[in-house]
């Protein structure tokens, strides 16, 4: 299609967000392979109190497959709507029906159908909500939309919550005609407008979820996968800034399962879906990943000022991490208390790390090499060696 959703989304390496809460652990804890932050007890799968007729927009990419598997295990009837390009036939024989269409220009397969719940995974542009609503508005009882914490306009605020200010579309730009190939910089404002479309077409029966960085198996952005892959390769590993810097994310399975439970509870409203429940530092994350490998990687912590001078970018090269001061002081310190009160739970970091690494090992040799070469996100092996060498040279000069 001329406005290719897949190509656009691949460029969103800097989009998304993360949360951190106050009370970071001390450096002494970080240097001795600290334990992961405790996780809330996750409820058993079991069967739902009553089966739902669920439509999932997408369903075969990243979070979608986890939603499908969990919804089926809970006894719900699942219908998929997508372009049939990502893992075609992935759920053949398992789901009730697979509808083929395109949120950008052809949603006619939805005509004449009704559902208890819609889970909207892939939408970036408000026009996609509008196009689906052409047939779905008035024919669904609950609409759940995955947005993003990138909607927040001031990332310096520590403790951002659902009432914090959000982006506005710049005056003169029409979000309904904006070319996706040139819209990466408007990712946050576009999501805000998409949220507004959801609220307009499904008043009083919508749930808008703003997750932070979503991680786990099937994540091809390498924004978290880089670390298990790199640490498993062993040797000296460049680590960003200070071990006590905050670090938060959510496993795609925790997000997917919670969304299904929210559907079962008919829980409406706006929620930050951010984890883990307790504060986590970047050192705890890296040591937690190291704990599921046998490679014996060793971390060298390099200050942000030096990394910046070397052209190393947060989030793009040092994935998951953002400077916890200045304009991004609140980027890893967002508030998820509202979602926690609605039963959002988290599996242990060790599970996320091991499952991500196991999945990464099933990828093709070309894909695995691309991860270590930083072709999508992360730092290439060669560049990492160069930056480490420059840092060590500086240290020797200082002595």
N, C-alpha and C positions, 0 to 999 in steps of 0.2 A: 504494500500500500504506500502511497506517496508520503504519508505522515506516519512513519514507521515507529510504533510504540516501543518495540524491542530496542531499536537503535538509540532512541532517545533515553530510555531508562539506563542503558549501559553507560551513559555519560554522567549519571548522577552520583558519581563516587564521593562527592563532597556533601551530598544531601543526607538527611537523617539526623539523628541526635543521640544523646546519651544523658544519663542522670547520675549525679552523685549526691550524697547526703552529708550532713555535717558530721564531725567526729571521726576523722580519718585515723587509721592505725599508725603506730609509731614506726620509724625506720628500723628499730631493733627487731620488731616482729617481722618486717619484710625480708631481712637478710638471712633468716633461718627457715626458708621454705615454709611460709606461713600457711595456715589452713584457709580454705575458701570461706567466705561469709556463710553463715547458716542459712538454710533454705526453709521456707514455709512448707509444712506437710502438704503434699499433693494428694487430692482425693483420688480414690480408686476409680477406674474407668466405669465399670458397672453399666447398667441400662438407665436411660433417662426416664423420669416419671411418666412422660408421654412422648410419643414419637412426633417429630416435626418434619414438614416438607420443606427442605432447605435448598435454595438456589445459591451456588457459589459462582461468582464471576471470576474467571481465571481457574484456579484449582489444580493446575499441573506444574506451576513454577516452583516457588520456594515455600511460602507459608501454606499455600493452598493444599498440597498433598497431605500435610499434617492435619488440616481441618477435615479433609475428606475421611481419612483413616479414623480419626477420633469420632466424627459424627456417625460413621457407619457402626463403629464399636458401641456407640451409645444407643443404637437402634433407630436412627433417623433415616429418612429417605432423601437421597442427595441427587440433585441435578446439576450438571456443569454447563456453563456457557463460556466459550473461548474460541480462539481462532483455529484450534486444532493444529497448532504448529509446535508447541512445546510439549514434548513427550506424548505425541498422538497415540491414543488407545491405551494410555497408562492405566486407566481405571475401567477398561472395557470389561463388562460382565459384573462389575462391582457396584457401580452407581446406577441409579434408576434410568437416567438419560443423559446424553451428551449433546448439547446444542451448539451448533457452529455459527459464529457470527463475529462481528467486530464492533467494539464499543465506539470506535471512531466514525464508522460510516454505515453499519448494517446490524441493527438489533432486532430485525423482523422475526427472528426465530423465537423471540419472547412473546410475540403477540398471542393473545387469548389464553395465557397461562396465569395461574395464581400460586402463591407460595406463602408459607407461614413466615419464613425468614429469608432475607438476602444477605449474603456475606460478600461485600465488594472489596476485592483485594487489589486489583491492578490500577485503579483509577488515579491518574494524575491531573487530568484536565476536566474542568467543570462540564464541558460539552459531553464527556463520556457519561456523566451522571444524568444529564438531560436526555441523552439519546436512549439510555436504558429506561428512564422514567416515562418515556413516550408510551411504553407498553406495561411497565410495572407499577407506576403510580396508581393507587386505588386497588391494586391487586396483591398487595403484600401487607402483612400484619406487623412486620418489624424489619428495618433496614439497618445493617451494621456496616459502617464504613471505616476502612483503615486509612488514617491520615498519617501525620508525622509530627514529631516535636520540632521539626524545622519550620513549622508555622509561626513559632514565636519570634517576634521582631527584635527583642533585646536579649541576646544570649549572655549578657554580663550579669543578669539578675540571678542571684543564688536562691534556689528554692522556687523556681518557676512552677506555677501550677496552672490549672485550667482557666483561671481568671486573668492570667498575664496577657499583656498586649500581643497582638498577632500582626503579621504583615498585611499590607494593603497593596493591591495592584497599582503600579504607577499610573498616574493620570495619562490618558491618551492611548493606553495599551488595551486592546480588546482580548480578554482571555479565551474567547470563543473562536477567534481567528488566528491567534498567535501560532506561528509555525513551531512545532515541537523541536525541530533541529536548532532553533535559536532561543529556546525557552528555558534552558538549564538554570540560568541565573534567576529565574522567577519561580523556581520549584516551590518555595514556601508560600508565596502569594497565590499560586495556582491551587495549591492544596486548600488554602483558606477558602477560596471561591468555590472549590468543589464541595467543601463542607457545607457552605451556604446553600448550594444546590440541593444537597441531601436534605437539609432542614426545610427547604422550601417545598420539595415534592413529597416529603414524608413527615409532616409536622406531628410532633408528639409521639412518634413511633420510631424514632431514629436513635442510634447509638454511634457516636463518633469516637474512635480510638486513636490516640496519638502515641505510637510506639517510638522508642528510641532506636538505636542500632539493633537490627534483628540479625541473629547469628544462628549457626548450627549447620547440620548436614543439609546439603543441596544449595548452600549459599555460594554462588559463583562470582560474587563481587570481590571475594578475598579480603573483605574489610576486617573479618575476624580470622578466616581460614589461614591467612598469611602466617599468623603466629604459631599455630600448631605445626604447620608445614615447616616453617623456618626453625623452630626449636627442635623438631624431630630430626632436622639435618645436622644438629650438633654444632660444636665449635663455639667461638666467641660470637655472641649475639648483641647487636646494638640495641639498647633500650632507651626510651625517651625520658629526658629530664630527671625528675626526682621519683624515687620509689613510692613516696607517699601521695603522688598525684592521684586524684579520683578516677575511677574507671567503672562504667556501668553499661549494660546492654541487656537484651532479652532473648532467650532461646526461642526460635520460631515455634517450637512445639508448645512451650508454655503460653505463648500468645494465641496460637491456634485453639488450644484446648479451652482456654479461658473465654475466647469468643463464643465457642459453642455453648459453654455453660451460661454465658450472659444471654444467649438466645433462649435457652431453656427457661431462664429466670425472667425473661422479658424485662431486662434491665436497660432502661433508656438513659440518655445523657451523654456527657463528654468526659473522657477519661484519659489521663496519661498512663500508658502501659510501659512501665520502666522497671528494670531490675538491676541487680538483685534487691531483696528487701532491705538488707543491711549494707552499710558502706563497704565498698571494695576499692582497693588501690590497684594501680597498674602493676606493682610488684606482686601483689597477691594473685592477680590474673596470670602473669607470666610464670610465676613459680607453680601455680596450679596447673597450667598447661604442661610445664616441664615434668610434673609429677606423673603424668600418664605416658611419658616416653622413657626410653632407656638411653637416650643419646648423650646425656651428660653435658648439655649446653651450659655455657657460662655467660652471665649478663654483664655488660659494661654500660653503666649509666652515664649518659652524655648530656650536659646542660642544654636547655632549649636555645639559649643565645648562640652557642656554638653550632648546633644543628641548623638553626636559621641561616647563619653565615655560610653554611655548607650547601644551602639550597634544599635541605630536607624539610618537607612539608608535613605538618600534623594531619592526621586523618588519611591523607593520600599515601604517604610513605611510612609514617609511624601510625599504623592503623589502630583504630579504637581510641587513640589518645588525642586530646586537645589541651592546649595550655590552660591551666586552671586559674588564670588571672587575666586582667584586661578585658577585652571585648568578648572573650570566651570563658570568663570566670564561672558562669553558671551553666555552661554547656554540659558538664558532667554532674551537675548538682540540681537536678529537677525533682519535683515532688510527685510521688505516686501514691500518696496516702489514700486518695479517693478510690483508686483501683484495688488497692490492698483491702480496703473495707468491703469491696465487692468480690473478694475471693481470689484475686490474682495470686498465683503461687509460682514457685521457681524450683527447677531441678538443680542439683549441685553442679558447680562449675566443672568438677571432674567428669561428670557425665557429658556435659556439653562439649568439653575439650576432646574427650576420647572419641565420642561419636563423630565429631567433625573431622578428626584426624583419620578415623577409620573410613569415613566416606571419601575424604581426599585421596586416600590410597587406592580407591577404586576408579579414580579418574584416569584418563588416558595419560601416557607419558608426556605428551605435548602439553596438556593442561597442567600437570604437576610442575613441569619445568617453567611454565609461564608464571606460576605463583611465586616461585623462588626468584624469577627474573623481574618481579614487580611489574608485569605487563598490564595488570588491571589495577591493583592496589598493592602497597607494600614497597619495600626497597629492594632493588636488584642485588644479587650477591656481590657483584663487582663493586657497585657503588657503596655497599655496606663496608666492604673491606677498605675502600679508599677513605671513607669518613672515619673509620676506626683508626686507621693508620695516622691520619691527620690529628686526631685527638691524642693519641699516644705520643706523637711528636711534640705536641704542645705541652703535655704533662712532663716530658723529659726536659724540655727547655725550662719549665718552671722549677724543676729541681736543680 
